[in-house]
Amino acid sequence: MARWLIIVGVVLVVIGLVLQFAPGLINWVGKLPGDIRYETEHTKIFIPITTMIIISLVLTLLINFFKG
């Protein structure tokens, strides 16, 4: 359990550093084909289907890689 908490902490620190110092690295999030965006004057609806599939695949691969 402690090992997973350390890994999660390191990942959160890395994500925080990327967001602080290099926000341009994640401009693709939400702008992929398949992400649904609907905007009117009073309503904004955003459903990042493709982005979530890619993030899920990457996380699954990383977890399986470090699990073994």
C-alpha positions as CSV (number, residue, x, y, z in Angstrom):
1,M,0.0,0.0,0.0
2,A,2.8,2.4,0.9
3,R,4.5,1.8,-2.5
4,W,1.3,2.7,-4.4
5,L,0.9,5.9,-2.3
6,I,4.4,6.9,-3.1
7,I,3.9,6.3,-6.8
8,V,0.6,8.2,-6.9
9,G,2.3,11.1,-5.1
10,V,5.2,11.2,-7.6
11,V,2.7,11.1,-10.5
12,L,0.7,14.0,-9.0
13,V,3.9,16.1,-8.5
14,V,4.9,15.4,-12.1
15,I,1.5,16.4,-13.4
16,G,1.6,19.6,-11.3
17,L,5.0,20.5,-12.6
18,V,3.9,20.0,-16.2
19,L,0.8,22.1,-15.7
20,Q,2.8,24.9,-14.0
21,F,5.9,25.1,-16.3
22,A,4.8,23.5,-19.6
23,P,1.1,23.8,-20.1
24,G,1.6,23.6,-23.9
25,L,2.3,19.8,-23.6
26,I,-1.3,19.1,-22.9
27,N,-3.0,21.3,-25.4
28,W,-4.3,18.1,-27.2
29,V,-6.5,17.1,-24.3
30,G,-10.1,17.6,-25.4
31,K,-9.3,18.5,-29.0
32,L,-9.1,15.0,-30.5
33,P,-11.5,13.7,-33.1
34,G,-14.3,12.0,-31.3
35,D,-14.4,14.5,-28.4
36,I,-17.9,16.1,-28.3
37,R,-18.1,19.8,-27.8
38,Y,-21.4,21.7,-28.0
39,E,-21.6,25.4,-27.2
40,T,-24.4,27.9,-27.4
41,E,-24.7,31.3,-25.9
42,H,-25.9,30.0,-22.5
43,T,-24.8,26.3,-22.5
44,K,-21.5,24.5,-22.8
45,I,-21.3,20.7,-23.0
46,F,-18.1,18.9,-23.3
47,I,-17.7,15.1,-23.5
48,P,-14.1,14.0,-24.1
49,I,-14.7,10.4,-25.3
50,T,-11.5,9.9,-27.3
51,T,-9.3,11.6,-24.8
52,M,-10.6,9.4,-22.0
53,I,-10.1,6.2,-24.0
54,I,-6.5,7.2,-24.8
55,I,-5.8,8.1,-21.1
56,S,-7.4,4.8,-20.0
57,L,-5.2,2.8,-22.4
58,V,-2.0,4.5,-21.4
59,L,-2.8,4.1,-17.7
60,T,-3.6,0.4,-18.2
61,L,-0.3,-0.2,-20.0
62,L,1.7,1.6,-17.3
63,I,0.0,-0.3,-14.5
64,N,0.5,-3.6,-16.3
65,F,4.1,-2.7,-17.0
66,F,5.0,-1.8,-13.4
67,K,2.8,-4.6,-11.9
68,G,5.0,-7.4,-13.1
